[in-house]
Amino acid sequence: MQFHARRFDNAAPVSVHIDHGRIDRIEAVDVEPAVAALWPWIAPGLVDLQVNGYGGQEFSSGRIAPDDVERILRRMDAFGVTRAAATVTTHRPEVMEHAVRTIARAAAESRDAAARLAGIHVEGPFLSPEDGPRGAHPRPFVRPPSLDEFHRLQDAARGGIRILTLSPEYDGAPEFIAAVVQTGVLVAIGHTAAQPARIRAAVDAGATMSTHLGNGAHALIPRHGGYLWAQLAEDRLVASLIADGHHLPADVLKTFVRAKTVDRCVLISDLSGMAGLAPGVHEGELCRLEILPNGKFVVAGQTEVLAGASVPLGQCAANVVHMAGASLAEAIHMASTRPSRWIGLAPGGLAAGDAADLVLFHLIEPGPTGGPPRFDVQATVLGGRVVHGAVSR
Ligand SMILES: [Zn+2]
């Protein structure tokens, strides 16, 4: 397979040759700039560490079947996402066990599912019970950390859990975190009301990420002290950010990216299982939610309390360029190579020998009303195979 594109990192027009699932070679092409400007951008496939479901199906469900898992993961092809972490959120223990068992079964039985899965991300149930930090995680199912429960979940997942998001505000959290990290699972801090000393103790114990920093937090916080600054200033923590235009205002997003630095930021979509449905009111398994005409997901009946996200990762990357002043190369780094490296996958690249997991896209500039460019996926290549769109048109 051979096609033309522009590199995301230096805008060079190139001819890309793919053979046996790998990039065979990438050659510079001497072409008029006006011609190259019509070619798609090419970048390593995007890696989304937080996808809760899609098209009306949550991963965190007592009814999910392996086919559903595969279908959700395949829906990511259209977004240029070549790897996604299936995210299971707070629920009754038997529901969470069913969910992770089903995801593991899908990966064991389907090559298509396994190729797209970046592991299981368990967000909860060991989160803050406080309103605000708890976010949309149901209060009755939030509970203090239990190593027994973690091991039961990991057994049900056949070892497939790669990320555990928890709040370190509980007594004994550092010991719990150290024990989980010891098993090779990455621990992230999220949905927390922990004081700075507990944040630091969690990092000392091995936590390495802040999950969707700035969300799952109190609406009002003291101007000094607290969990937000403690995580922003902690260089041992990478921050995942929801740059969908609704979860973080532009000023906050830009400040976070500048404070953490590009290399400590990872973009996530946090896609809701209701993402992909039409605007209107939908009955979720745990609450009624409404999709507003502008794509914002809220708890039904009002317009401010967010109930999830619906903007795919590529658009979040385009938003970071627009809202935070990042370069395209930096935005793609935050949405692809950086999350790959953090989770321990081989980071994608555009060199001979790199896996041909690629996204080809156009950035469609907005009209006179302004706003971010639109991330328009032309094609997604996974293991050297075109799984969405067409590489030439
Ligand atoms: Zn969350």
Boltz pocket constraint, residues with backbone or C-beta under 6 A from the ligand:
constraints:
  - pocket:
      binder: B
      contacts: [[A, 123], [A, 135], [A, 190], [A, 191], [A, 212], [A, 216]]
      max_distance: 6.0
